[in-house]
Amino acid sequence: MNTKKILLAASLSCVGMTASAESYKLNMSTVLAPNNPLTKGLKHFKAEVEAATEGDIKINVYPSGSLGGTGDLIEQARAGSNVSMMADPSRLQNYVNDFGVLASPYVFESLEQAQNYYQSDAFSDLQTELQQKSGLVILSANWFQGTRMLVTKKPVSSPEDVEGMRIRAAGSTIGVKTVEVLGGTATPMPWNEAYTALQQQVIDGVEVHPAAFYDSKLYEVADYIQPTNHAFLMTYLVVGEYWLNSLPEEYKTLLKEEAVEAGEFVTKMILENEKQYIDESIQHGMTFNDVDIEPFQENSKTLYKALDLTEEYEKVQESLN
């Protein structure tokens, strides 16, 4: 048992708490597949938290959207339910508009830039505003999903090539605008419907990171991978403030510490495996079609003003200097 867990056990003993029964239960959900690195990260988080609390916090992990859609779960968490979900910034834009900039295409030039921002006062202020306005708490924001790319049924070299193509978008304003920056027509739908939509030619492509398109076997229904690298997207582990406040302070602290550690665990896994996902998709018949990202970057320049995100975009850039 490490020092942190020893101190936690001692602290709980002092306040008369025991870990002999399931005092607290948390249901964690993701729309991603069981073998996805983020799902593995949730299972890692579960194991660490349950061990540290000697089972006093019991965590159930539900992959593949089996507990429900992300939007529904967010509302359940806000209402006080003991649920947690992975939510990227585009989801949280519904509650604090400035989160939209963090899901915007080409706001960061590298993963390192994104990681630096998430340690900044600017992001800390956003977290506080989110909690005050929505009752949602971000346990950790360092879960790297991967580098977002354009996966299509036809080859693409420029935004003009994407014109007229129906591209799956996340169900958010910024999700739709991202597809428009890439040149396509946004078709919002849940991620777990993307495979069938490609198979039935309801859509012509998706914008997504390698782990997700590989684990969802999109190589069976799409043909081309274009490394537009339009986002180095972090996702967040989110719970409701009401449920979190039902826990002892020691458990609140532990959950946040373990959530950060699990995010580091996931990011390391993603970085180690991203090239493998692409290579194995190519072995399954896909073509890696390199593109010049400059025209796509140029398309993004008017986005921040159109979405009233100019001020927050400038805060992000200032935090990187």
N, C-alpha and C positions, 0 to 999 in steps of 0.2 A: 504494500500500500504506500503511495507516495505521500510526501509531506502535506500537500493540500488536503488529501482525503483524511489523513490522521487528524489534522486540525479541525476539519468539518465534524468528524465523529465526536471529538472531544467537546466541541462547542454545543452540539445537539444534546450530548449527555448532560451538560451543565444546565440546560434549560428544561431538562426532564422529558425530552422526546425520545422515543424508541423507534427502531427500524424493523420491528418484528411483524408489522402488518403493512398492507398497501394503503398508506394514508392519502396518497395523491396519484392520480392517473392522468396521463396525457396521450391523446391520440394524434399522431403525426401523419400528415398526408403529403403525397407528391403525385403529380400526373405522370412522372417519368417511370420507366420500366424498372423491374427489380434489380437488374444488373447495372443500371446506370450509376456512375460514380456518386452522384448526389444522393441516390437512394442508399448506396453503401455508406455514405457519410451519415445519414440518419440512423442507420443500424449501429454504426460506430458510436454515435452520440448516445443512443439508447443503452448500449453496453456499458459505457463509461459512467453515465448518470446512475444507472441501476446499481452498479458496483459501488460507487461512491456513497450512495445513500442506503446501501444494504437492502435494496428493494423497497424502500419507503416511497420512492417515486417509481411508478411502473409506467413504461412507455410502450405503446403499440405503434408499429410503422405500417402504413397502408400505401403501397405503390400503385402505379397505373391508374390513378384517379378513382380507386375503388371506394374511397370514403366520400367522393363528391368532387365537384369542380372547385377550383381555387377561389373564385369569387364568392361562392356560397359559404365556403369554409371561413373566409375572412369575416363575413357577416356573422357567422356563428361565434367566432372568437370575440368579436366586438360585443356580442350579446351576453358573453360570459361563459361560453362553453369551454370545456377543457380540450380544445383542439389547437393544433399548430400546423403551419403549412410553409412551403417554400414559395416566396413571392418576390418577383423581380420588381425593379422600380416602376415599370410601366403600370403594374397593378396598383401601386400605392399612389400613383398620380391622381387616382380618383378621389383621394382624400387630401393630398397636398400637391398642388399642381407642379411645384418645383421639382418633384421627384422625376418628372418626365425628362428632364435634361440628362439624367444619368442613364437612361435607356436610349437616348438619341444617337443616331449614327454619327460616328467620327468625332464624338466629344473627347474621347481619349485616343491617343496614338499608340498606346502599348498597355499591357497588363500592369507593368510597373507604375505607370501614371495613375491608373485606376486604383491600385493599392495605396498609393500615396494619398490620393484624395480621401479615401475612406478612413484615414487616420487624422483627418483635418478637423478644425473647429467648424468649418462650413457644413460638413456632414453631421457633426454632433448637433448643430442647431436644427438641421432638418429632422433628425430623429426626435428631438424634443417637441417640435411642432407637430409631427405626426401623432405622437402620444397624446398631446393636448387636444387635438382636433378629432381623432378617430378612436382613441382607446386601444390602439395597437402598439405593441412593443417589439422592437427588433432586438432579438437576443444576440445575433451576430450578422455582419454584412459582408463577410469575406469568403463566401462560397462561390468560387469561380466556375461558371458554367462552361466556358470555352469561348473560342473566337467565332463570331457569327459569320456565316457564309451563305451564299445563294445556291440552293440545290434545285435543279430544274430538269424538265424532260427534254429541253432543247438547249443547245449551246448559247452562251451569252458572253459578249465581250465589252458591252457598253450599256448605259441606261437606255439607249435607243433600241437595243435588242430586246429589252424587257418590256417595252411598250406593248400593251395589249395582252400581256401575260397575266393570268390570275394567280396571285401569290398569296398563300396562307398568311394571315396576320394574327397576332395576339389580339384579344378583345379589348383593346385600349386605343386611345387617341394616338399615342406615340407609336403603337404597333402598326396602325394604319399608315401614319406619316412615314415611317421607316420604309415600308414597301414602296410608297410613292417616291421617296428619295432614290431608291434603287431602280425606279422607272416603271414599276408594275402597277397593276390594279389590285388593291387590297381585297382579300376575301377572308374576313374574320371567322375563325372557328376554333374550337378546343383542339389542343395538340393531339389528343388521342383519336381524332377523326382525320388527321392529315394523311395517313397511309391509305385509307379507303378512298379519300377524295382524289389523291393522285392516281390510284388504281382505276378509278371510274372517270378520270379526266375532268373532274369537277374543278380542279385547280391544275396549274402548270408547274408549280414549284413552291418552295418554302424558303424562308430565311431562318437559319438555325445553326447551332454549333455541332461539331462532329460527333460528340458522344451521343447526342439525342438522335441524329439521323442514322447513326450506325445501330444503336440499340433498338430503334424502331424499325430497322430493316428496310429503310427507304431505298436502299440499293436494289430492291426488288421492283420498285415502281417509279424510280427516277434514274436519270442517266448521266447528269453532269454536276460536278462540284466546281463552283466559282469562288475563289478566296477573296471575296470583296472586303473581308476583315473590317466590317463596318461597326462592330461593337466588341469590346472586351467586357462581357456582361457578368456582373456579380448578381447573385441572388441572395435573399435574406431568409433567415429562420425567424418566423414571426409568431407571436402568441398574443392573446388578449390581456390587457392590463388587469382586468377584473380577476381572471384566473391566476395570473402571476402574483397578484397581491394576496392571494389566499395562502401562499407559501411562506414559511419562515424566511427571514432575511438571508440566512445561511444558504438556503436552497436557491433563492433568487440569484445570489452571487455565483453559486456553483453552476447553475444552468447557463449563465452567460459565459463563464470561463470555459465550460465544456463545449459550448456552441462555437466559440472562436477556435478552439483546438480542432474541432471536427471540420470547420471550414478550411483550416490549414491542411488537414488530412485529405480533403476532397481536392483542393487546388493542386497539391502535389500529384495526386492520381491523374487528374486531367492533363497536366503538363507532361507527365510521363507517357500518356496513352493517346494524346490527340493525333499524332502522326500515324500511330497504329490504326486508329479508326479510319483514317483516310485511306491508308494503304490497303486495308482489308476490304474497304468498299470498292476500291479499284479492282482488286482481285475478283470481286463479285460482278464486275462488268462496268462499273462507272468510269467516267473519264474526268480527270482533273484538268480543268480548263483555266489556265492562268489569265488574269485580267489586269488592266491598268486601272488602279483604284481612283486616280485623280478625277475623272469625270463624275464618279459617284460622290466623291468628297465635295466637288463643286456644287452638286445638287443640294447638299445639306446646308449650305451657307445661309439660306433664307428661312430655314426651319425654325430657329429659335425665336425670331421676331414673330413669325406667324402663330406660334403657340404661346406667346407671351412668356418666353423663357430666357429672354436676353439677359436680364439681371442675374439670374441664377447661373447661366452659362459663364458669365464674367466672373462670378464667385468661384466657380470650378477652376477656371483658368488661373485666377489669382492664387488659389490654394496650391497650384502645381509649381509656382515660381519660387 
